[in-house]
Amino acid sequence: MTWLLSAGILFTFTAIAFVIYRWGNIRCIGVTPVRTFTFIAILFTSGLDVGLIMFPLTEFAGYANVAASPEYGFTNPLAIEFGFWAFLIWGFYFLTCFYFCVIEPRVKFFDIPWVKFINNIVIIGTCAFTAYLLLSNLPWYLPELGDGETIIGSFYLIVFMVIAAAVYSSTSIRYVRILSLSSTWLFLGLIAMMWANAFLSADSSVGEFFTTFAMLGDYFGNIQHFVLPINDYHEFYLFWWFAWSIMIGQFTSRFVGGMKTYQVLLAMMVFPSIPIAIWFTVLYYYSANGLDTSGFYNLAMVIVGVTFVINSLDSLVRLYTDNLNLTIERLGKLKYVSFNLVLLCSLTLLFQLDFLQIQWVGAIALGLIFSCFGYIMLTQLQTVRAIERSPKENKIDFTKIELAN
């Protein structure tokens, strides 16, 4: 499937360039606009999951082992980790956010029944994969509860409670702002706490931190290496990002609060990358200096990771239930919560059994992207050419989020 992924990446960046050229100065307004900081918080915490917290410490050593993986030899492990998680690939989210904010209300491709069905399969599958990532990483981060390798009953219980909390929070959109801002501040607090511990434990200096941070410059000097898949593991990441791209664009487009298109692109590529860069620098400093994170610091990372999972699942559950008309108004709160809880727990177990792969989900998402482009070219080209603004019915009213159910 490498050819499909490569074609999707090249198409995406070409489409971004066209969007900026054609509509770069129009104001993007969603159906429930929020202020810029809140929008960035929603984007950051909805567009990332527990992998951001839990993967890096397990991956740095692999990226450093160029004897086993010579394809990583062009740069350092910190730059590779950043390249897998930040900057360039957030353009995927920008493209879909702009599409759902400005273009989709006119062409309504995702209202076509078969498209809506497949799109929601992608959303539900990615929800379950997010919960599976939490489950599969808990033994490494909480070895005190087991042997550090085996998934035990306590870990299943934690994931069950996380899914239940996310499903319940999805019952009201007012929780989005609370969850997103809380997750953002918790993450920033975790960064500060772990940096302070490294500063005291290793008798380090501020200069050493900035020296480590400067290693990220290698990413920008070698950015061309991150466009197409470096190897199978990078391919896994890129499919994972595409699996998220449509749903995150669909969700975040609701909250764009009047920024111009080029400003949305900058906001989505730059602002999330800054805390990611700082976080990865702190973690790489721990890894490079052999600093121990067991106990309290691993627990703190799990807590922040859990809030990220709740936030992400909340967004995605609300999205697919709205799309499929499986709303509280139709089902009632008890049936709504029970149905989604059983569905997501069951699919999480299927990922645990290797019955499902996120690469398949990403490939389906790419199929939808190409199908949407074909649909526009064949039936909606004149409609899209005529677009000069966001839909007229979308007004900047920051009180809507408070009044929404």
ChimeraX attribute file (.defattr): number of C-alpha atoms within 10 A of each C-alpha:
attribute: neighborCount
match mode: 1-to-1
recipient: residues
	/A:1	10
	/A:2	14
	/A:3	8
	/A:4	12
	/A:5	21
	/A:6	16
	/A:7	13
	/A:8	21
	/A:9	21
	/A:10	12
	/A:11	14
	/A:12	21
	/A:13	17
	/A:14	11
	/A:15	14
	/A:16	19
	/A:17	12
	/A:18	12
	/A:19	17
	/A:20	17
	/A:21	11
	/A:22	14
	/A:23	18
	/A:24	18
	/A:25	16
	/A:26	18
	/A:27	20
	/A:28	29
	/A:29	29
	/A:30	27
	/A:31	19
	/A:32	22
	/A:33	25
	/A:34	25
	/A:35	15
	/A:36	16
	/A:37	12
	/A:38	20
	/A:39	22
	/A:40	23
	/A:41	23
	/A:42	26
	/A:43	25
	/A:44	24
	/A:45	26
	/A:46	27
	/A:47	23
	/A:48	21
	/A:49	23
	/A:50	25
	/A:51	16
	/A:52	15
	/A:53	22
	/A:54	21
	/A:55	13
	/A:56	19
	/A:57	14
	/A:58	12
	/A:59	15
	/A:60	20
	/A:61	14
	/A:62	13
	/A:63	21
	/A:64	18
	/A:65	14
	/A:66	15
	/A:67	10
	/A:68	10
	/A:69	12
	/A:70	11
	/A:71	14
	/A:72	19
	/A:73	14
	/A:74	14
	/A:75	19
	/A:76	17
	/A:77	24
	/A:78	27
	/A:79	25
	/A:80	26
	/A:81	23
	/A:82	21
	/A:83	24
	/A:84	17
	/A:85	21
	/A:86	21
	/A:87	22
	/A:88	19
	/A:89	22
	/A:90	21
	/A:91	19
	/A:92	22
	/A:93	26
	/A:94	25
	/A:95	23
	/A:96	25
	/A:97	30
	/A:98	26
	/A:99	17
	/A:100	24
	/A:101	26
	/A:102	25
	/A:103	20
	/A:104	19
	/A:105	14
	/A:106	15
	/A:107	18
	/A:108	13
	/A:109	20
	/A:110	19
	/A:111	13
	/A:112	9
	/A:113	11
	/A:114	10
	/A:115	15
	/A:116	17
	/A:117	15
	/A:118	16
	/A:119	22
	/A:120	20
	/A:121	16
	/A:122	24
	/A:123	24
	/A:124	22
	/A:125	23
	/A:126	25
	/A:127	24
	/A:128	24
	/A:129	24
	/A:130	22
	/A:131	27
	/A:132	22
	/A:133	20
	/A:134	23
	/A:135	21
	/A:136	16
	/A:137	20
	/A:138	26
	/A:139	19
	/A:140	18
	/A:141	20
	/A:142	19
	/A:143	15
	/A:144	11
	/A:145	15
	/A:146	16
	/A:147	12
	/A:148	14
	/A:149	14
	/A:150	14
	/A:151	17
	/A:152	14
	/A:153	10
	/A:154	12
	/A:155	20
	/A:156	18
	/A:157	12
	/A:158	15
	/A:159	21
	/A:160	19
	/A:161	15
	/A:162	20
	/A:163	27
	/A:164	22
	/A:165	19
	/A:166	25
	/A:167	25
	/A:168	21
	/A:169	22
	/A:170	25
	/A:171	19
	/A:172	14
	/A:173	17
	/A:174	16
	/A:175	18
	/A:176	22
	/A:177	18
	/A:178	14
	/A:179	21
	/A:180	25
	/A:181	19
	/A:182	18
	/A:183	25
	/A:184	21
	/A:185	13
	/A:186	19
	/A:187	24
	/A:188	15
	/A:189	13
	/A:190	18
	/A:191	21
	/A:192	15
	/A:193	14
	/A:194	19
	/A:195	21
	/A:196	13
	/A:197	16
	/A:198	22
	/A:199	17
	/A:200	11
	/A:201	11
	/A:202	13
	/A:203	8
	/A:204	13
	/A:205	12
	/A:206	9
	/A:207	9
	/A:208	12
	/A:209	17
	/A:210	12
	/A:211	12
	/A:212	17
	/A:213	20
	/A:214	13
	/A:215	15
	/A:216	23
	/A:217	13
	/A:218	16
	/A:219	22
	/A:220	14
	/A:221	11
	/A:222	15
	/A:223	15
	/A:224	9
	/A:225	17
	/A:226	17
	/A:227	16
	/A:228	17
	/A:229	18
	/A:230	12
	/A:231	12
	/A:232	10
	/A:233	10
	/A:234	16
	/A:235	19
	/A:236	17
	/A:237	17
	/A:238	24
	/A:239	27
	/A:240	21
	/A:241	24
	/A:242	26
	/A:243	25
	/A:244	24
	/A:245	27
	/A:246	25
	/A:247	27
	/A:248	27
	/A:249	22
	/A:250	21
	/A:251	23
	/A:252	27
	/A:253	27
	/A:254	20
	/A:255	28
	/A:256	27
	/A:257	25
	/A:258	22
	/A:259	17
	/A:260	17
	/A:261	22
	/A:262	19
	/A:263	16
	/A:264	23
	/A:265	21
	/A:266	15
	/A:267	20
	/A:268	25
	/A:269	20
	/A:270	15
	/A:271	17
	/A:272	22
	/A:273	20
	/A:274	12
	/A:275	17
	/A:276	21
	/A:277	20
	/A:278	21
	/A:279	24
	/A:280	25
	/A:281	26
	/A:282	21
	/A:283	22
	/A:284	22
	/A:285	22
	/A:286	19
	/A:287	18
	/A:288	11
	/A:289	11
	/A:290	10
	/A:291	15
	/A:292	12
	/A:293	19
	/A:294	13
	/A:295	12
	/A:296	10
	/A:297	16
	/A:298	18
	/A:299	15
	/A:300	18
	/A:301	21
	/A:302	20
	/A:303	17
	/A:304	23
	/A:305	23
	/A:306	23
	/A:307	25
	/A:308	30
	/A:309	29
	/A:310	31
	/A:311	30
	/A:312	28
	/A:313	30
	/A:314	27
	/A:315	27
	/A:316	26
	/A:317	24
	/A:318	20
	/A:319	20
	/A:320	21
	/A:321	17
	/A:322	13
	/A:323	16
	/A:324	12
	/A:325	12
	/A:326	17
	/A:327	18
	/A:328	17
	/A:329	10
	/A:330	10
	/A:331	13
	/A:332	11
	/A:333	14
	/A:334	10
	/A:335	14
	/A:336	20
	/A:337	21
	/A:338	13
	/A:339	14
	/A:340	20
	/A:341	19
	/A:342	14
	/A:343	12
	/A:344	25
	/A:345	19
	/A:346	13
	/A:347	21
	/A:348	25
	/A:349	18
	/A:350	17
	/A:351	20
	/A:352	17
	/A:353	9
	/A:354	8
	/A:355	9
	/A:356	17
	/A:357	16
	/A:358	22
	/A:359	20
	/A:360	17
	/A:361	24
	/A:362	26
	/A:363	21
	/A:364	18
	/A:365	27
	/A:366	23
	/A:367	14
	/A:368	20
	/A:369	19
	/A:370	15
	/A:371	14
	/A:372	18
	/A:373	15
	/A:374	13
	/A:375	14
	/A:376	18
	/A:377	12
	/A:378	10
	/A:379	11
	/A:380	16
	/A:381	14
	/A:382	11
	/A:383	12
	/A:384	16
	/A:385	9
	/A:386	8
	/A:387	15
	/A:388	13
	/A:389	14
	/A:390	20
	/A:391	18
	/A:392	7
	/A:393	9
	/A:394	17
	/A:395	16
	/A:396	19
	/A:397	16
	/A:398	14
	/A:399	11
	/A:400	16
	/A:401	18
	/A:402	13
	/A:403	10
	/A:404	10
	/A:405	10
